[in-house]
Amino acid sequence: MKTLFTLFALLPTALFAHTGDHSHTGFFANLRHLATEPDHLLMLGAAIAVAVVIYMRKGRSS
């Protein structure tokens, strides 16, 4: 795992999810961009999964 993080640190272009314009004007244009790009949806799903795991573990420990 440390090797993977080191690789990403040395190659910052590997962290670019997708090419394209990120300078959208307006709230709804930004929201549409976040809701239609697969990489953003994947990260949202991962964040929700981590939150659920943390919530479940916290509830189990009390």
Secondary structure, DSSP 8 states (H G I E B T S, - for coil): -HHHHHHHHH-GGGG----S-----SHHHHHHHHHH-HHHHHHHHHHHHHHHHHHHHHHHH-
